[in-house]
Amino acid sequence: VRVEVATGRTNVRIRTNSPDIPTDETNICHRAASRYLAHAGETARVAIDIAKNIPVAAGLGGGSSDAAAVLLALNRHFEQRVTPRVLADIGAGIGKDVPVFLCRTRGSFIRGMGERVREIVALPRLHVLIVNPRIAIPTKDAYAALRHELWFMDAAARVDRSRRMLRAIEANDAQAVAAALYNDFAIVADRAHPVLKDIRQSLLAFGADGALMSGSGSTLFGLFASPRMLRVARAALQTRFPAFFIERG
């Protein structure tokens, strides 16, 4: 993401190498720039160039991280006019996971509506295989599916499963991290796109200690105990799903 700021009446312009990204007011970076200027009480001509590498609507936070980059760039240009807390509030109003990308941390525990971010200092060493089936699942649609299809979403008696994951991470226990994986979005995504379950089961079949969909989807990932096991799984999945985007992390 490259942000250029010039004096003048407020005008935000988006340029991108991806035909899948809107360049009007619906673009998340456009909204980030507009809301920042409004909060800072500034006017400016802002040109934003986006070289898209992360697949669109993949559940990997690509758009949210781009929006966070715009907020940080504008705040740097205007000499930190907006405090970190207010910047996080602006980000949360744009996208649930924007605040986490405003933090310079390797890991975070997120609560509330995404605005409460706590740093996780140490992370266990994990070997990750990422599989994107090139199915776009808009975040808005994913949330709508949760509300309409999962009866337990608003149940007060629900257990906070994220605490289990936090304990596993803080204990530096990779096996416990794999065992604690959970994602409500995966339930409704599997119904709409059965291939997602196929990929997840394939990751487990080739040695992943745990496998799950990332965010609202459709990207899936597997956690492996060793690079060798990951390479075996990667080769198998690339043979089975040659059109999918498959990468290791």
NUVEX-7444 format. One line per 5 residues: their letters; for each residue y, x, z of N, C-alpha, C, O, CB. Coordinates in pm, whole numbers, plus 50000, padded with zeros to 5 digits. Atoms other than C-alpha are relative to their C-alpha. Glycine has a CB too. Layout:
BEGIN
a	Y:X:Z:Y:X:Z:Y:X:Z:Y:X:Z:Y:X:Z ~ ...
END
This chain:
BEGIN
vrvev	49882:50085:50000:50000:50000:50000:50124:50089:50000:50136:50179:50083:50000:49904:50123 ~ 49873:49926:50005:50341:50137:49902:50114:49900:50009:50118:49801:49937:50011:50085:49869 ~ 49888:50091:49976:50661:49974:50026:50131:50073:49971:50158:50179:50028:49997:49946:50146 ~ 49869:49946:50032:51002:50043:49878:50107:49900:50044:50096:49781:50015:50013:50032:49848 ~ 49896:50087:49946:51315:49904:50047:50136:50044:49944:50169:50162:49944:50002:50004:50156
atgrt	49866:49972:50052:51661:49879:49892:50096:49896:50057:50055:49785:50092:50003:50000:49843 ~ 49900:50093:49950:51984:49717:50007:50022:49887:49899:50003:49905:49779:50134:50072:50030 ~ 49975:50115:50086:52071:49375:49872:49953:49872:50064:49903:49871:50176:49933:50018:49866 ~ 50048:50129:49952:51993:49009:49912:49848:50004:50009:49780:50071:49931:50047:49884:49907 ~ 50144:49997:49978:51644:48942:50040:49923:49955:49877:49944:49846:49824:49964:49911:50119
nvrir	50088:50030:50114:51390:48953:49761:49874:50084:50016:49882:50206:50028:50072:50029:49863 ~ 50128:49930:49983:51021:49042:49795:49922:49991:49870:49904:49882:49814:49917:49939:50118 ~ 50074:49995:50126:50825:49152:49491:49867:50071:50021:49862:50177:50083:50084:50071:49889 ~ 50135:49944:49986:50450:49220:49474:49951:50048:49864:49962:49978:49764:49902:49895:50060 ~ 50067:49948:50119:50278:49441:49219:49861:50047:50042:49846:50106:50149:50082:50116:49933
tnspd	50137:49964:49962:49903:49499:49216:49915:50029:49879:49944:49984:49768:49936:49888:50083 ~ 50094:49969:50107:49618:49636:49010:49887:49899:49992:49798:49912:49907:49943:50139:50020 ~ 50109:50097:49995:49397:49336:49094:50044:49863:49947:50144:49809:49993:49948:49986:50144 ~ 49968:50134:50051:49399:49010:48895:49965:49890:50101:50002:49774:50082:49927:49975:49869 ~ 50043:50100:49901:49248:48836:49201:50103:49979:50111:50084:49892:50196:49869:50042:50060
iptde	49900:50008:49894:49558:48884:49418:50124:49927:49950:50179:49964:49846:50037:50141:50052 ~ 49874:50067:50041:49853:48641:49398:50120:50090:50025:50117:50174:50115:50018:49866:50076 ~ 49880:49918:49983:50195:48796:49362:50121:49916:50042:50234:49964:50042:50031:50074:49871 ~ 49890:50086:49956:50400:48500:49483:50004:49992:50152:49949:50077:50221:49985:49859:49939 ~ 49981:50016:49855:50489:48371:49830:49870:49980:50076:49869:49992:50199:50090:49884:50026
tnich	50127:50020:49931:50123:48299:49906:49932:50132:50035:49838:50134:50115:49907:49915:49915 ~ 50057:49869:49970:50042:48672:49913:50030:50037:50145:50143:50022:50191:50056:50108:49903 ~ 49983:49971:49858:49989:48785:50272:50102:50110:50024:50171:50109:50126:49866:50038:50062 ~ 49899:49894:49985:50202:49097:50219:50141:49946:49976:50236:49990:50039:49970:50116:49903 ~ 49871:50066:50024:50483:48883:50080:50044:49927:50126:50160:49936:50166:49989:49900:49880
raasr	49967:50074:49877:50468:48665:50391:50034:50096:50114:50123:50069:50194:49883:49910:50041 ~ 49971:49901:49895:50460:48972:50616:50141:50054:49985:50214:50064:50084:49898:50115:49995 ~ 49866:49946:50022:50774:49116:50458:50107:49897:50030:50208:49928:50095:50014:50049:49856 ~ 49901:50106:49978:50960:48785:50464:50018:49970:50148:50131:49955:50195:49960:49873:49926 ~ 49990:50031:49858:50878:48715:50827:50057:50116:50080:50129:50095:50178:49864:49962:50055
ylaha	49941:49886:49930:50963:49067:50935:50152:49999:49984:50224:50012:50083:49941:50132:49948 ~ 49856:49999:50024:51308:49052:50775:50069:49889:50077:50178:49909:50131:50029:49985:49850 ~ 49942:50112:49925:51371:48712:50934:50009:50033:50148:50111:50006:50211:49918:49873:49979 ~ 49999:49965:49858:51275:48839:51282:50099:50113:50029:50164:50114:50134:49860:50042:50045 ~ 49911:49886:49978:51474:49160:51241:50145:49968:49971:50235:50045:50004:49955:50117:49915
getar	49864:50036:50036:51778:48976:51113:50056:50087:49890:50176:50116:49890:50088:50008:50120 ~ 49960:49911:50107:51789:49194:50803:49983:49933:49864:49906:49838:49849:49919:50129:50005 ~ 50020:50037:50140:51824:49139:50428:49970:50127:49923:50026:50233:49952:50125:49925:49941 ~ 50036:49881:50078:51669:49375:50176:49918:49957:49879:49857:49850:49876:49921:50102:50086 ~ 50089:50017:50115:51500:49402:49841:49876:50085:50027:49885:50206:50043:50071:50042:49864
vaidi	50125:49932:49963:51136:49489:49911:49901:49993:49884:49865:49884:49838:49939:49937:50129 ~ 50102:49992:50105:50892:49605:49644:49871:50054:50061:49871:50161:50122:50046:50090:49881 ~ 50128:49963:49939:50527:49622:49751:49897:50022:49891:49868:49931:49813:49952:49891:50101 ~ 50107:49968:50095:50261:49796:49541:49868:50005:50074:49854:50076:50174:50028:50136:49927 ~ 50131:50007:49935:49900:49718:49630:49893:50050:49903:49869:49988:49799:49967:49854:50048
aknip	50114:49950:50076:49616:49929:49491:49875:49951:50072:49835:50008:50173:50001:50158:49986 ~ 50107:50069:49929:49324:49706:49582:49867:50073:49983:49820:50092:49871:49987:49857:49952 ~ 50131:49937:50000:49000:49882:49677:49897:49916:50074:49781:49909:50033:50008:50139:50061 ~ 50089:50087:49924:48849:49647:49935:49987:49866:49927:50089:49808:49890:50052:49979:50146 ~ 50016:50127:50072:48698:49336:49768:50078:49886:50064:50094:49881:50186:49852:49963:49994
vaagl	49922:50114:49953:48903:49017:49796:49908:49898:50067:49796:49875:50022:50077:49934:49884 ~ 50074:50104:49927:48786:48749:50044:49860:50048:50036:49761:49976:50017:49992:49872:49916 ~ 50129:49940:49969:48509:48979:50165:49969:50005:50149:49858:50044:50187:49995:50139:49944 ~ 50023:49993:49857:48551:48952:50542:50015:50139:50056:49962:50169:50164:49864:49949:50032 ~ 49981:49861:49957:48655:49317:50571:50144:50028:50043:50178:50143:50073:49961:50094:49889
gggss	49864:49982:49954:49018:49262:50664:50091:50072:49902:50191:50131:49942:49999:50075:50127 ~ 49920:49931:50100:49156:49400:50338:50143:49948:49992:50238:50026:49997:49934:49989:49865 ~ 49867:50058:50007:49447:49160:50311:50077:50017:50130:50197:50044:50128:49990:49854:49965 ~ 49935:49987:49870:49520:49174:50683:50048:50143:50025:50157:50163:50080:49906:49958:50111 ~ 49957:49861:49983:49530:49554:50686:50117:50033:49910:50204:50111:49948:49883:50095:49973
daaav	49885:49981:50089:49765:49547:50388:50127:49942:50062:50233:50003:50059:49973:49935:49862 ~ 49884:50064:49936:49995:49305:50572:50049:50083:50118:50169:50098:50138:49964:49858:50048 ~ 49962:49915:49887:49988:49528:50880:50074:50124:49951:50170:50169:50013:49876:50041:50081 ~ 49933:49882:50056:50084:49826:50663:50143:49967:49961:50233:50049:49980:49922:50053:49879 ~ 49864:50041:50038:50384:49633:50531:50088:49986:50125:50202:50032:50125:49996:49866:49922
llaln	49924:50016:49876:50496:49541:50884:50038:50136:50060:50152:50156:50103:49920:49919:50102 ~ 49973:49869:49944:50467:49900:51002:50101:50078:49915:50189:50146:49968:49869:50080:50012 ~ 49907:49929:50089:50647:50036:50697:50142:49948:50016:50237:50026:50023:49954:49986:49854 ~ 49867:50058:49984:50938:49795:50734:50058:50035:50137:50178:50064:50148:49996:49848:49982 ~ 49950:49968:49866:50963:49860:51107:50042:50147:50007:50138:50180:50076:49894:49970:50106
rhfeq	49960:49860:50004:50975:50234:51039:50133:50015:49925:50220:50091:49967:49890:50086:49933 ~ 49875:49992:50078:51246:50183:50776:50119:49954:50083:50227:50013:50075:49989:49915:49872 ~ 49891:50054:49920:51455:49977:51017:50002:50057:50142:50052:49995:50235:49990:49849:50006 ~ 49993:49923:49877:51407:50232:51296:49947:49925:50122:50012:49918:50226:50142:50042:50025 ~ 50072:50069:49892:51163:50030:51509:50084:49887:50058:50090:49869:50180:49962:50099:50111
rvtpr	49916:50112:49956:51396:49729:51523:49919:49897:50081:49972:49835:50172:50065:49933:49880 ~ 50086:50099:49935:51103:49510:51634:49903:50072:50093:49841:50171:50053:49923:49914:49894 ~ 50091:49939:49904:50900:49595:51945:49855:49979:49958:49825:49885:49885:50024:49943:50142 ~ 50142:50017:50035:50522:49644:51915:49945:49863:50035:49866:49807:49960:49919:50106:50070 ~ 50051:50131:49959:50457:49320:52106:50046:49891:49904:49967:49804:49865:50046:49967:50144
vladi	49949:50099:50094:50681:49115:51877:49937:50020:49862:49908:49924:49792:50153:50007:49990 ~ 50064:49972:50129:50534:49288:51573:49859:49941:49996:49816:49888:49894:49995:50152:49973 ~ 50134:50059:49992:50188:49181:51690:50007:49847:49991:49921:49785:49929:49931:50041:50131 ~ 49983:50145:50008:50314:48824:51733:50027:49956:49856:49974:49855:49810:50114:49953:50091 ~ 49974:50030:50141:50449:48827:51378:49870:50008:49922:49840:49920:49841:50106:50096:49941
gagig	50126:49981:50070:50117:48959:51255:49902:49888:50027:49836:49839:49935:49938:50130:50038 ~ 50093:50107:49963:49915:48698:51445:50037:49869:49932:49950:49787:49903:49997:49981:50151 ~ 49957:50121:50069:50124:48427:51282:49967:50001:49852:49970:49897:49787:50147:49983:50018 ~ 50034:49987:50142:50025:48558:50941:49849:49995:49980:49800:49927:49890:50056:50131:49943 ~ 50145:49997:50009:49655:48628:50998:49940:50040:50133:49998:50123:50203:49954:50097:49890
kdvpv	50060:49980:49868:49423:48632:51299:49971:50146:50031:49982:50188:50146:49873:49922:50012 ~ 50038:49862:49973:49319:48995:51255:50106:50101:49960:50078:50221:49958:49872:50031:49929 ~ 49894:49905:50033:49651:49146:51150:50037:50088:50120:50054:50209:50102:50124:49925:49952 ~ 49960:49915:49886:49740:49263:51507:49911:50121:50022:49961:50227:50061:50002:49918:50124 ~ 50088:49886:49973:49434:49486:51533:50031:50116:49906:50011:50232:49943:49853:49959:49984
flcrt	49968:49892:50094:49545:49680:51225:50136:50062:50027:50173:50161:49964:49995:49947:49858 ~ 49874:49940:49959:49880:49745:51385:49978:50108:50105:50068:50187:50133:50095:49893:50054 ~ 50032:49904:49894:49707:49953:51652:49931:50122:49940:49844:50109:49855:49909:49935:50108 ~ 50060:49876:50050:49618:50315:51586:49881:50037:50089:49884:50137:50161:50105:50115:49997 ~ 50119:49979:49918:49277:50292:51749:49875:50000:49912:49875:49941:49804:49989:49893:50110
rgsfi	50127:49999:50073:48920:50357:51636:49923:49871:50025:49845:49828:49940:49915:50121:50042 ~ 50070:50123:49968:48794:50044:51808:50084:49912:50090:50167:49962:50166:49866:50030:50066 ~ 49919:50091:49919:48937:49734:51971:49917:49878:50041:49825:49835:49971:50125:49955:49922 ~ 50056:50125:49951:48833:49433:52177:50112:49897:49989:50219:49913:50048:49946:50012:50150 ~ 49894:50095:50035:49026:49130:52054:49972:49864:50064:49859:49816:50061:50014:49986:49847
rgmge	50014:50130:49935:49088:48804:52240:50114:49909:49957:50202:49947:49880:49996:50014:50153 ~ 49896:50098:50032:49301:48492:52218:49993:49959:49854:49885:49933:49801:50138:50055:50032 ~ 49991:50034:50142:49418:48412:51866:50012:50125:49915:50059:50120:49801:50119:49906:49975 ~ 49992:49873:50071:49395:48776:51765:50113:50088:50048:50122:50205:50010:50015:49976:49855 ~ 49881:49926:49956:49714:48881:51941:49974:50089:50121:50056:50175:50152:50111:49904:50031
rvrei	50030:49921:49880:49546:49029:52252:49899:50108:49963:49779:50081:49949:49946:49910:50115 ~ 50082:49889:50049:49413:49369:52152:49989:50107:50109:50090:50155:50161:50060:50060:49871 ~ 50026:49896:49901:49254:49615:52392:49923:50114:49935:49822:50091:49868:49922:49944:50122 ~ 50064:49885:50063:49161:49966:52283:49865:50030:50063:49848:50024:50185:50090:50122:50010 ~ 50129:49947:49956:48801:50082:52305:50001:50148:49967:50002:50185:49849:49877:49924:49932
valpr	49977:49857:50019:48825:50456:52354:49882:50068:49930:49902:50143:49834:50026:50068:50133 ~ 50118:49931:50053:48469:50567:52277:49907:49900:49931:49879:49793:49984:49924:50074:50112 ~ 50094:50083:50073:48236:50421:52017:49870:50076:49979:49873:50197:49954:50059:49956:49864 ~ 50127:49932:50027:47865:50497:51980:49991:50039:49853:50052:49975:49767:49880:49910:50039 ~ 50016:49955:50139:47767:50685:51665:49907:49903:49928:49792:49882:49968:49944:50146:49994
lhvli	50076:50100:50075:47649:50430:51410:49999:50038:49852:50098:50085:49798:50061:49858:50020 ~ 50013:49980:50145:47522:50466:51053:49997:49862:49937:49908:49782:49964:49870:50085:49963 ~ 49978:50137:50049:47640:50163:50856:49982:49993:49850:50038:50074:49776:50139:49951:50039 ~ 50014:50030:50142:47531:50029:50518:50070:49867:49973:50039:49766:50037:49850:49995:49957 ~ 49918:50118:50030:47775:49778:50367:49957:49943:49865:49945:50017:49768:50151:50035:50000
vnpri	50042:50068:50124:47669:49524:50104:50093:49882:49975:50100:49789:50055:49852:49954:50009 ~ 49914:50113:50039:47917:49298:49927:49942:49932:49877:49936:49994:49770:50146:50048:49974 ~ 50066:50069:50112:47749:49036:49703:50097:49943:49896:50056:49869:49807:49915:49890:50053 ~ 49897:50047:50095:48077:48968:49516:50012:49849:50001:50035:49786:49898:49967:50048:49859 ~ 49974:50142:49978:48100:48618:49658:50127:49990:50083:50131:50042:50195:49879:49927:50071
aiptk	49874:50013:49927:48454:48532:49762:49994:49877:50091:49970:49766:50044:50121:49989:49901 ~ 49995:50110:49903:48475:48320:50078:50139:49999:50062:50166:50077:50154:49888:50014:50110 ~ 49865:50005:49941:48839:48229:50152:49993:49970:50149:49917:49884:50193:50086:49894:49930 ~ 50002:50016:49855:48910:48255:50524:50028:49856:50041:49964:49804:50133:50103:50092:50065 ~ 49966:50138:49968:49065:47907:50531:49878:49910:49986:49854:49823:50070:50113:49949:49910
dayaa	50121:50080:50022:48745:47757:50388:49895:50029:50107:49824:49938:50151:49942:50027:49860 ~ 50099:49963:49899:48531:47949:50637:50030:49932:50133:49939:49881:50198:49995:50151:50018 ~ 49963:50065:49875:48725:47814:50935:49978:49849:49992:49934:49787:50089:50147:50030:50034 ~ 50021:50144:50017:48711:47461:50795:49852:49965:50013:49817:49862:50071:50054:49953:49863 ~ 50144:50023:49991:48333:47488:50763:49953:50008:50144:49867:49930:50185:49924:50101:49914
lrhel	50036:49990:49859:48305:47598:51126:50033:49871:50074:49951:49816:50147:50071:50118:50067 ~ 49955:50120:49927:48504:47302:51251:49917:49877:49964:49895:49791:50048:50148:49972:49970 ~ 50069:50121:50045:48307:47050:51047:49849:50005:50021:49784:49900:50030:50030:49977:49856 ~ 50146:49991:50002:47953:47185:51073:49936:50046:50131:49818:50019:50154:49959:50091:49892 ~ 50062:49950:49877:47901:47349:51413:50046:49917:50120:50161:49926:50162:50034:50149:50021
wfmda	49966:50094:49893:47891:47094:51693:50043:50070:50128:50114:50012:50210:49883:49909:50028 ~ 49977:49933:49872:47913:47356:51969:50127:50086:50001:50154:50152:50101:49882:50086:50034 ~ 49886:49909:50010:48232:47533:51853:50098:49984:50116:50149:50084:50167:50072:49978:49869 ~ 49901:50023:49896:48456:47373:52115:49939:49970:50137:50009:49924:50227:50090:49886:49960 ~ 50067:50030:49873:48199:47339:52394:50047:50096:50109:50038:50218:50093:49846:50009:49983
aarvd	49947:49918:49891:48348:47464:52721:49892:50086:50066:49922:50190:50124:50065:49912:50105 ~ 50109:49928:49934:48006:47578:52843:49948:50119:49918:49857:50189:49962:49887:49905:50028 ~ 50047:49889:50083:47963:47830:52560:50018:50134:50071:50116:50157:50141:50076:50001:49866 ~ 49996:49865:49942:47888:48186:52671:50090:50089:49914:50088:50080:49791:49857:50060:50011 ~ 49917:49903:50072:48139:48457:52577:49913:50118:49959:49899:50215:50034:50121:50046:50088
rsrrm	50093:49896:50046:47901:48672:52372:50071:50132:49972:50007:50237:49972:49929:49953:49874 ~ 49929:49875:50027:48173:48924:52294:49996:50096:50118:50003:50217:50100:50145:49969:49963 ~ 50009:49914:49881:48147:49051:52652:49874:50086:49997:49874:50201:50041:50003:49915:50128 ~ 50126:49926:50011:47789:49154:52586:50017:50119:49904:49969:50229:49931:49885:49907:49951 ~ 49975:49893:50095:47900:49356:52284:50090:50108:50061:50066:50228:50042:50064:49944:49873
lraie	49910:49904:49937:48181:49517:52482:49926:50091:50096:49948:50212:50098:50113:49927:50073 ~ 50078:49919:49905:47939:49630:52754:49912:50100:49926:49897:50214:49970:49914:49909:50090 ~ 50087:49912:50077:47705:49776:52491:50078:50118:49942:50030:50231:49943:49931:49923:49887 ~ 49917:49894:50057:47986:49972:52326:50044:50098:50108:50036:50220:50090:50122:49940:49929 ~ 49951:49914:49893:48124:50102:52654:49887:50082:50063:49912:50187:50122:50069:49916:50108
andaq	50115:49925:49950:47773:50210:52755:49949:50102:49897:49854:50176:49923:49887:49904:50038 ~ 50038:49908:50107:47750:50408:52428:49854:49980:49960:49782:50077:49934:50024:50145:50043 ~ 50139:50036:50028:47423:50225:52355:49992:49935:49863:50019:49816:49848:49944:49904:50110 ~ 50004:50051:50137:47373:50187:51980:49897:49888:49984:49920:49793:49909:49968:50113:49903 ~ 50102:50104:50010:47055:49982:52023:50051:49869:50059:50025:49761:50005:49872:50043:50072
avaaa	49945:50121:49938:47233:49739:52255:50109:49938:49912:50123:49816:49907:50057:50031:50138 ~ 49900:50051:50093:47518:49711:52005:49933:49919:49890:49977:49809:49857:50082:50116:49938 ~ 50073:50070:50106:47272:49614:51732:49943:49867:50051:49945:49767:49979:49885:50089:49946 ~ 50059:50121:49944:47107:49360:51962:50105:49894:50032:50074:49775:50039:49923:50034:50125 ~ 49893:50094:49961:47443:49203:52053:50073:49940:49881:50165:49860:49901:50098:50070:50089
lyndf	49930:50053:50118:47549:49127:51695:49989:49848:49994:49882:49792:50014:49942:50062:49872 ~ 49999:50146:50009:47652:48763:51652:50125:49957:49923:50232:50015:49941:49997:49933:50143 ~ 49888:50048:50079:47875:48573:51411:49979:49852:49965:49888:49818:49890:50017:50085:49870 ~ 50010:50143:50032:47929:48195:51400:50018:49973:49851:49953:49884:49797:50104:49922:50078 ~ 49976:50021:50142:48057:48224:51043:49872:50013:49918:49857:49947:49815:50105:50099:49951
aivad	50122:49975:50076:47716:48349:50930:49915:49875:49986:49846:49857:49885:49919:50110:50066 ~ 50082:50121:50001:47553:48016:51014:50038:49910:49883:49951:49866:49807:50013:49924:50132 ~ 49957:50089:50108:47763:47811:50774:49998:50072:49865:49975:50008:49763:50141:49947:50028 ~ 50002:49926:50126:47783:48088:50511:49859:50004:49941:49843:49994:49819:50051:50143:50021 ~ 50139:49997:50048:47402:48108:50490:49964:49869:49929:49891:49870:49830:49904:50024:50117
rahpv	50030:50129:50062:47388:47738:50408:50060:49990:49861:49997:49937:49769:50051:49886:50087 ~ 49931:50009:50130:47637:47769:50124:49952:50106:49902:49953:50083:49780:50150:50013:50020 ~ 50039:49888:50086:47508:48102:49992:49872:50063:50053:49878:50161:50128:50114:50106:49992 ~ 50128:49951:49947:47135:48161:50062:49975:50149:49976:49899:50210:50051:49888:49924:49939 ~ 50021:49858:50027:47151:48511:49910:50046:50087:50118:49998:50199:50135:50073:50041:49872
lkdir	49952:49924:49886:47338:48624:50222:49888:50023:50101:49875:50132:50157:50117:49929:50067 ~ 50114:49985:49909:47033:48560:50437:49898:50095:49941:49835:50173:50014:49935:49862:50030 ~ 50092:49910:50068:46821:48740:50179:50042:50146:50020:49958:50232:50049:49993:49966:49849 ~ 49950:49863:49981:47042:49050:50203:49981:50045:50144:49938:50157:50170:50148:50010:49960 ~ 50012:49965:49858:47044:49043:50582:49855:50032:50035:49826:50130:50104:50053:49886:50089
qslla	50141:49976:49972:46666:49015:50598:49952:50128:49932:49866:50198:49985:49915:49881:49954 ~ 50037:49877:50070:46636:49296:50343:50044:50122:50079:49969:50219:50090:50061:50003:49860 ~ 49952:49888:49918:46848:49527:50559:49908:50024:50118:49874:50138:50149:50143:49973:50049 ~ 50091:49987:49886:46624:49456:50856:49863:50051:49956:49800:50131:50026:49985:49865:50072 ~ 50131:49960:50050:46310:49500:50645:49994:50149:49970:49888:50210:49979:49965:49921:49876
fgadg	49997:49857:50033:46422:49850:50545:50053:50085:50115:50101:50196:50094:50085:50022:49877 ~ 49978:49915:49884:46487:49967:50897:50128:49985:50077:50150:50059:50173:49991:50133:49958 ~ 49878:50018:49922:46823:49840:51015:49966:49950:50140:49881:49862:50156:50096:49901:49930 ~ 50019:50048:49863:46835:49798:51392:50066:49865:50020:50026:49788:50107:50056:50102:50101 ~ 49932:50129:49996:47071:49506:51335:50073:49980:49869:50112:50077:49804:50098:49992:50120
almsg	49930:50030:50125:47233:49331:51041:50075:49868:50019:50027:49777:50086:49901:49991:49879 ~ 49917:50119:49981:47509:49072:51018:50105:49991:49890:50131:50089:49819:50067:50002:50138 ~ 49888:50017:50091:47785:48928:50804:50128:50043:50070:50144:50021:50190:50010:49853:49952 ~ 49874:49954:49944:48128:49078:50857:50106:49891:49992:50131:49836:49885:50048:50126:49927 ~ 49890:50098:49997:48405:48841:50965:49960:49867:49940:49853:49813:49972:50119:50054:49925
sgstl	50027:50129:50063:48423:48525:50756:49920:50016:49871:49898:49918:49800:50130:49927:49972 ~ 50087:49976:50115:48214:48687:50482:50077:50026:49871:50199:50011:49863:49908:49884:49981 ~ 50145:50004:50009:48068:48748:50245:49932:50135:50017:49810:50145:50000:49962:49942:49869 ~ 50059:49867:49984:48014:49120:50312:49903:50003:50118:49928:49945:50223:50110:50105:50019 ~ 50097:49980:49893:47709:49212:50518:49987:50149:50031:50021:50233:49947:49862:49939:49963
fglfa	50019:49860:49964:47629:49532:50704:49872:50014:50082:49829:49922:50151:50122:50054:50078 ~ 50116:49967:49919:47327:49698:50858:50028:50125:50081:50094:50217:50032:49875:50020:49913 ~ 49984:49884:49912:47322:49943:51150:49868:50076:50006:49764:50018:50037:50046:49958:50143 ~ 50122:49919:50007:47074:50229:51117:50002:50113:50101:50108:50163:50139:49983:50056:49859 ~ 50012:49894:49900:46945:50487:51363:50020:50138:49940:50057:50232:50011:49865:49992:50068
sprml	49989:49868:50061:46951:50770:51111:50051:49988:49857:50033:49885:49793:49864:50072:50003 ~ 49954:49999:50140:47112:50865:50777:49884:49988:49902:49898:49927:49795:50077:50128:49971 ~ 50115:50007:50090:46765:50903:50624:49955:49857:49979:49931:49815:49866:49884:50084:50055 ~ 50041:50139:50012:46668:50544:50699:50104:49921:49920:50070:49833:49841:49980:49937:50139 ~ 49894:50069:50075:47004:50428:50565:49986:50027:49851:50000:49936:49769:50139:50045:50050
rvara	50012:49965:50142:46951:50616:50238:49884:49927:49934:49895:49884:49819:49982:50152:49983 ~ 50116:50073:50053:46609:50455:50190:50038:49854:49974:50007:49799:49869:49880:50008:50097 ~ 49959:50139:50014:46755:50109:50246:50101:49984:49886:50094:49889:49809:50061:49949:50131 ~ 49898:50007:50105:47050:50180:50018:49936:50004:49861:49973:49926:49773:50100:50115:50014 ~ 50068:49990:50130:46822:50284:49730:49926:49871:49967:49928:49826:49853:49904:50118:50000
alqtr	50077:50123:50022:46605:49975:49775:50092:49884:49963:50062:49808:49871:49918:49965:50124 ~ 49910:50111:50027:46898:49733:49782:50075:50018:49868:50103:49920:49800:50099:49985:50114 ~ 49933:49978:50129:47072:49896:49486:49908:49966:49884:49954:49923:49778:50047:50144:49989 ~ 50097:50037:50103:46752:49845:49286:49987:49849:49990:49980:49793:49880:49863:50063:50029 ~ 50017:50145:49996:46719:49482:49395:50128:49926:49959:50123:49824:49890:49957:49955:50139
fpaff	49872:50067:50025:47090:49393:49373:50096:50097:49928:50194:50141:49987:50064:49950:50135 ~ 49920:49898:50069:47239:49625:49105:50145:49960:49978:50230:50047:49959:49938:50032:49869 ~ 49862:50044:50025:47552:49412:49058:50084:49993:50125:50205:49970:50117:49998:49865:49934 ~ 49926:50009:49874:47649:49415:49424:50068:50133:50031:50028:50239:49983:49905:49960:50116 ~ 49931:49880:49953:47890:49660:49584:49931:50046:50127:49928:49974:50227:50153:49973:50026
ierg	50077:49948:49886:47688:49879:49821:50055:50138:50035:50064:50226:49950:49847:50007:49966 ~ 49941:49873:49957:47837:50161:50025:49957:50029:50144:49922:49938:50219:50155:49996:49989 ~ 50033:49961:49862:47765:50356:50342:50126:50042:50073:50224:50085:50012:49895:50115:50001 ~ 49884:49962:49921:48002:50424:50628:49959:50076:50124:50045:50116:50203:50079:49878:50038
END
